[in-house]
Amino acid sequence: MGCFLDPKHRVMAKGTLMGNLHRSTALSCALILTSLAGAEAADFRFPPQPAVSVPSPVPVPEYSNGWYFRGDIAYAFSEDPALRQSGARIGGEKMDDTWDFGAGFGYIFDEHFRGDVTVDYRLNADVSGTNQTTGSLYQTDVQSTVVLANLYYDVRSRDHFTPYVGAGLGFSYNQTDELSLLVAGAPAGSVGGDSTTDFAAAAMAGFSYKMSEGWLFDAGYRYLYVGDAKTGDSSTIRTLKIDDIGAHEIRVGLRYEFR
């Protein structure tokens, strides 16, 4: 019958069927692998980029260059000076404490350095000493006008509170009033005063506090050296020299900075 194949044709048909089956299987595997590769590609992610640190903004300094004006008041604890007079040996020297008023203008150079020129007026301070030979007492007083060029170093470590140190050089104009000579407490003569110009110097330490825009409160310590002074001379009372006048001062004041 036609539906039955002879052995030879059966072998050929079987080979053809197996070949088709192998091709179908290979095609299916290829399709599956392609699908898997696509899925893997869809799920693939590149590793994240490393984070780049952003530097902190540089703080803007709170200072600016500019001029300022200042006014100060001080109480001066006077050192005892040395008194000298030709032909006499004087001891027991004493100089009273006094007040000092000053003003000046300055310039801010940078974050740490500023400088100013100041004029201070020191009120009269009584000066006395005893002649060790005769026992007579000398009495006069000294007032000084002091001009200084000062340089300061500001330690700007806080927002409003700023410690500083400083030094100044300049000159002083020292005036004496009448010199009185007392013997056993009674007036025994007098001579007029005189004036001298001498070297002056100062060393300071303190702090400033910013109260509002432009206004600063200033307080501190100053050692002030104003040099020498002398009295007049007469035929009966020789010139009395007052050497090494200095004082330890406690100062307070205000500064106004022009911004």
ABEGO torsion letter per residue (X at the ends): XAABBBAAAAAAAAAAAAAAAAAAAAAAAAAAAAAAAAAAAAABBBBBBBBBBBBBBBBBBABBBEBBBBBBBBBBBBBBBBBBBBGBBBBGBBBBBBBBBBBBBBBBABAABBBBBBBBBBBBBBBBBBBAAAGBBBBBBBBBBBBBBBBBBBBBABAABBBBBBBBBEBBBBBBBBBBBBBGGBBAEBBBBBBBBBBBBBBBBBBBBBABBGBBBBBEBBBBBAEBBBBBBBAABBBBBBBGBBBBBBBBBBBBBBX
